[in-house]
Amino acid sequence: MNQSISTKLTFLMSLVCGISIACLYYIQPLEQLIAHDLKIAGATIGMAPMLSQMGYALGLLFIVPLGDKLIRKKLIITMLLMVSCVQLLIAKTQQAPLLLALMLLIGITAIIPQIIIPFAGELASDKERGKVLGVVTGGLLVGILLSRTYSGIIGSLFGWRAVYLSGVVLSLLLIVLVYLSFPTNKPHQSTGYFALIRSLPHLFVSQKKLQKSAINGFLMFGSFNIFWSTLIFYMSSETYHLGSKEVGYMGLVGVVGALASVFMGSIVDKKGAMFGVNLGTTSVVLSFILLWLTGSKLALLVIGTILLDFGVQSAQVSNQTVVQGLSNEFRSRNNTVFMFFYFIGGATGSFLGTLAWHTAQWSGVCLLGLVFAVLALVSQYLFKNI
């Protein structure tokens, strides 16, 4: 293919990415509501975001490589159907152990954007790939951020179960949209499934640019989740005395940074991907310094949130441009490797962020986020000649 992709299809791919990823993050503003309803301890419900991230990493590892072998349109529709079933089960569950198991399962089945992103990268020409991926991955991050706004508001008004029931309806609507609007691709590989999986370590070891992007992605998304998985605790603490609805509003604030970074795709096409990665990583370092020193003031908390989300999205768009430009034949598997590291980083950030909050409150969270961001800068320096 690799000729061109219409603006309409780019937007629709971005829309499907944003809506389909949202269910993975509904849990974060709802943790206290669910804990109260199911009588779950705070430390136990804190495992739910980590399990969903781990599930997503498993889905990346074992499902996304099929994008090189199968017709992507059919695979996307299949996964949308599966994730709608999981959300229905979550909405009906009454038991904490089952809820945690379903959190893992929703991660495994919500990997639709990671099938779409290589699809968009393949359809785009070399000259427009950065711009196209900027829009599509922008939809991904906007979906992550707005998911918190959506679930926080709906959960506070109608209860947490209504959030997941509405997610079922949205997933079914997306199936219709994908069926009517997405093209049918010709698979590049006839390789067996297990051969595809076995090839992943070799792809990582043999491609230095992939290694560089994967390490940066691990640390950037880790820092992102350190912040967002603990913000509900900070805003409900004595500092702010706010709740899930207000955390949802903070998701709207983050969208400002995410939308601003959508333009990074066009800049990457002109100045190169490393410019975008370095700018994004530096922005995240500065954001955690600001959040640590001035996070108790709402206006500065808002500015720090915008800066954080801008930085993470800028690095993500730039890294994806590198990864999607490496190979047509291995496009889905390269994306699997990159995003596997990315979401393992996210799961690590969610877990360590919760520990940091219970150990050292807001200062611990910000210091941990700063460590992740500084390590990302150091890794860029160590890989500077690649």
N, C-alpha and C positions, 0 to 999 in steps of 0.2 A: 504494500500500500504506500505509505510514506509519501503521499502527494500533498494533500491539504486536508484540513478539517474545518467544517463550517462553524461560524460563530454560534449558531443555534445549537448544534450538537455539543460544542464545548460547554456551553451554559448548562445544557441538560445533564451532561456527565457530571458537572460540578454540583448540580442540584441533587442528583442521585447519591453522590458521595456524601454530601452534607447531611441529608435526611437519613441515609442508611447507617452512618456512623453514630448518629445521635444516641441510639439505644444503648450503646456501650457506656455512655457517660450519664445516663439518667440517674444512676445510683448516687452520685456524689452529693447533690443537695438534699437527697431523700434519706440519707443515712440515719438521721435522728428520728424521723417519722417511722421508718421501718423498724428500727431498734425498739421503739416504744410499742409499736403494734405487735411485733412478734416476741417481745420481751428478750431481746438480744443484748448482750453486754457491749459496751462501746468498743472494746478491743476486738471483739468478734466481728461486728459489722464493719469495722475498719479493714477487714480482710477482703470484703466484697469488691472494692475497686481493684485491688491487687489481682484477685482471681480473674476478673474480667480482662485485665491486661495480659495476664498469663495465657488465658484462653485465646486471645487475639494472636499472640505470638505463635501458639500451636496451629491456629488456622492458617497463619502465614506460612508456616513450615510445611504443612501437609495438604493444604487445599490450593493456595495461590499458584504453586508451580504448575497446576493443571491448566493454567491459562496459556502455557506454551503448547499444550497437547489438544485441548478441547476448544470448541466454539465458545468464545467468551460470552456472547449474548446469552446462550443457554445456561452457562455456568452462573452468571449473575442472577438470572431469574430463579434458578434452583436455590441459591443461597438466600435470596430474599424470602422465598417461601419457608425455608427452614428457620430463619431468624424470626419470622412472624409467629411460628409455632412455639418457639422458645419464650417469646414475650408473653404469649397467652398463658403458658405454664407459670411464668413468674407472677403474673397478675392473680393467679388462682392459688398460689402456694400459701400454706399456713405454718410451715415448719422451717426453722432456721437452717438445718443441714441441707435441706432440699434447695432453699434459696441460694446458698453458697455454691452448690453444685451447678445450679442454673446460671449463676454469674459466670462460671467458667465456660459453660456451654454457649452463652450469648456472645462471649468473646470469640469463640471458635467460628460461629456462624455469621458474625458481623463484618467479615473481611471483604465485603463487596467493593469498597473503594480501592482496595489493593489489586483487584482484578481490572477495575476501570482505569486506573492511572497508567499501567503499561499499554492498555488499549489506546488511550489518548496519545501516549508517546509514540506509538506505532503509526497512528493516523496522521500525526503532525509532521510537517516538513522540518528539515534541520534548522531552517531560518526562523521558524515560529515555535519550536518546541518549548523554549523557555517560557514564552508568553502563554501558550496553551496549558502547560503544566502549572504555571502560576495561578491561572484561573481555576483549574480542576482541584489542585491541592488547596487553593484558597477556600473552595467550597467545603473541603474536608475539615479545615480548621474552624471555619465559621460554624459548621455543623456541630463540632465538638463544643464550641463556646456557647452557641445558642441552645444546645441541649440542656445545659445547666439552667439557663433562663426559663426555658419551656418547662422542664420538670420541676423546677423550684416553684413556679407560679401555679401550674396545674396541681402539683402535689399539695400545696398549701390550701388550695380552693376545694379540690375534689378528692384528695387522698392519693397516696402513692400508687395504688393499684390502677387508678384511672390513667396514669402516665403510661404504663405499659400496655393497657388496652388500646389507647390511642395509637401507640406505636405499632400495634398489629394492623390497624387500619391504614396507617401511612405506608407500611411495607407492602401491603396488597396493592395500594395505588401505584407504588413504584414499579411493581411487576407489569402493570398495564402500560406505564410510560416507557419502560425499557423495551417491551415487546413491540410497541408502535414506532419507536424513534431510533433505536440503536441499529447500526449495520451489522451484518454477519461477516465475521472475519474468516480467513483461511488459516488453520493452525500451521505453525512452523515445524512442529515436531511430531514424529510417530513413535518416539521413544516410549518404552514402558514406564508405568508410574514409579516403580521403585528405582529405576535408573535415573529418573528425574530427581528424586529425592537424594540419591547417592551423589549426584553431581554438585550439590550445593556447597559442600566444604571446598571442593576444588575451585569453584568459581570465586569463592571468597579469598582463598590463598593465592590464586593466580592473577588477581586484579587489584593492584595497589590502590587505584582510585576508588574502587568499591570499598576497600578496607577503610580508607580515609573518611568516606562519607558515612559508613556504618558506625564508626567510633564517634564521630561528631553527632550523628543522629541519636545514638544511645544517650549521650550526655545532655543534649539539648532537650529531648523529650522527657528525660529524667527530671531535669530542673523544672520543666513545665508542670509535671505532675506533682512534684514536691509542693509547689504553690497551690495548685487547684484542688488537690486532695485534702489539704488542711485549711483552706480558706474558710470553710463552714465552721470549723472550731474557733478560729480567730474572731470571726464576725459575731459568733454567739457568746463570746467570752465577755468579761467585764469591760473590755476596751470599747466594744460597740453595742452589745446587747441586741443583736439583730439575728435573723433566722434564715431559713432556706429560701424564702422569697427574695430577700436582699442579695443573697449569693447569686441567685438567678439574674438579678439586675446587673451584677458585676460581670456576668457573661456577656451582656450587651456592651459593656465598656470594653471588654477584650476584643469584641468584633471590630472596633475602630482600628486597633493595631493590626488585626488580621486582614482587613480590607485594604489598609494602606500598603501592606506587604504584597498584595496581589500584583501590584505594579512592578514588584521586584523581578518578575519573570521577564518583562521587556528589558529591564536594566541588565539582567544576566545575559540576554542575547547580545547586548552591546559590549559590556565590560567583562564578561566572564563569570563563571559560577563561583570561583573562589572569592571574588569581591563580595558577593551576596552572603556567602558562608561567614566570612570574617566580620562583615558588618552586623549580621544577625547575632553571632556569638558575642561580640563586644556589647551589643545592646542588652543581652541577657545579663552579662556581668554587671553592667551599670544599673539595671532594673533591681537586682537583688540588693545592691548597696543602698539604693533609694528606699526600697521596701523595708530594709532592716533599720535604717536610721530614722525614717519618717512615716512608717506604716500606720502609726496610731492616728495620723491625720487623714481623714477620708479623701480629701482632694489629692493628696500626694500618693495615697494608696491607689487611687484611680490612675494617676499618671504612671506609676510603677507597673501596674497591670497592663496598660497599653504598650509600654516599652517592652515588657516581657513577651507579650503575644506577637508584637511586631518582629522581635528578634528571632523567636522560635520559628515563625512562619517563613521569614526571609531565608533562614538557614535550610529549612525543609524544601522550599522551592528550588533553591540553588543546588542542594544535594540531589534532588530528584532529577534535575536537568543533567547532572553528571551521570547518574546511574542509568537513566533512560537513553543516554547517548552512547552507551558502551557497546550494545549488540542488539540486533533484531532477533536473532536466534535464541538468545538467553534472556530476553527482556523481562518476562514474568519471574524467572528464577533470580535474576539480579535484584529485582524489586523485592522478592521474598527475603533474600539475604539482608538487604538494607533495612526493610521494615521489621524484620525479625529482631535485629539489634535495636531498632527504634522503639518497639513496644516492650521488649525486655527492659530497656532503659526506663520506659514509662512505668512498668510494674515495679521496678526497683525504686523509682522515685516515690511512687504512691506508698510503698511499704516503709521506706526509710523516713519519708516525710511524716507519716503518722507517728513513728517512734520518736522523731525529733520533737514533734509537738508535745507528746506526753512526757518527754525528758526535759526539754528546755523551752517550751512554748514558742512564741513567735521568733525570738532571737535564734533558737535552734533551727527552725525551719529556714530562715533567711541565710544563715551561715551554711547550712547544708546545700541549699540552692546555689549559693555563691561558689562553693567548692566544685560542684558539678560544672558550672559555667567556666570557671578558671581552668579546670582540667580540659575542657573542650578547646579553649584557646591554646593551651600548651600542646594538645594533640595536633592542632593546625600548624603550629610552629615545627613540630617534629616531622610532619609530612609535607613541609613547605615546598620541597623540590619535586613533588609528584603532581 
